[in-house]
Amino acid sequence: MTVLAAVLAAAALLHVYIWVLESFRWTEPATRRAFGVAEADAPLLAPMAYNQGFYNLFLAITTGVGVVLLGSNEDVGRALALAGTGSMLAAALVLVTHDRTKARAALIQGTLPALAVVFLLLTL
């Protein structure tokens, strides 16, 4: 259970970091490079990125609450953690199936959630 909680927490923290990048550092050169966004396009895309960043935060919160509840209410904790990490994994799959050039980003975004989903399903 400790390994599972660590993977879940890492997935949540990664998505908190993505929230910071998308919602607050979107126009920074390093962030633009990470997302492959041209300087001229960043201001136009900023409202969309801000919103998308909060989606990532909400997934992280859902997963984090699930981690906390695993200790006291395992079924509810597992359900929340699966909802959060399953959505993270699904988003990574959508990213790579829409644009194969985003495979690296999808791998970064989806590896921890994929591990978490597997570990969570093994606890059933």
Secondary structure, 3 states (H helix, E strand, C coil): CHHHHHHHHHHHHHHHHHHHHHHHCCCCHHHHHHHCCCCCCHHHHHHHHHHHHHHHHHHHHHHHHHHHHHCCCHHHHHHHHHHHHHHHHHHHHHHHHHCHHHHHHHHHHHHHHHHHHHHHHHCC
